[in-house]
């Protein structure tokens, strides 16, 4: 018996179903473009979420302007580790990818850099770098950056 959830009709699929399907593909299909960043590095989908109906029951419909985010980027897709998040929220949770972020000044936290025995936080808004300050600990620098982004979630933010 086929379960009817109303998220796939003929060739139409809902945004929630599209997010679920993309998650499954990233984690299970080696031919998918981003598999190496997900399934290829051990990110998996919990057994429960391999059924769309269970994913929908746990996450609800995808709100407009959001995408599926893993709260801890090193853990898999499961109810306790996922939420619907805006792009601005997700940018705070990215793994660093640029060469500058991998050099000796990198902390592994987006927008937080080591300078001597201090830590500097910065954000880029509309292609302009805004330095948020110098801090004694990496946690203070990260909190400063996160606080700034929370105050201005509608602003397009990059590295």
ZINORBEL-V60159 format. One record per helix or strand. SS is the DSSP state (a for helix, b for strand). FROM is the first residue (numbers start at 1). TO is the last residue. Records with the same first field share a line. If there is no record, write none. Layout:
SS = FROM-TO + FROM-TO
//
This chain:
b = 8-9 + 12-13 + 45-45 + 67-70 + 77-77 + 82-85 + 106-106 + 112-115 + 118-125 + 128-135 + 157-158
a = 15-28 + 35-37 + 39-41 + 47-50 + 52-59 + 79-81 + 87-91 + 99-102 + 138-151
//
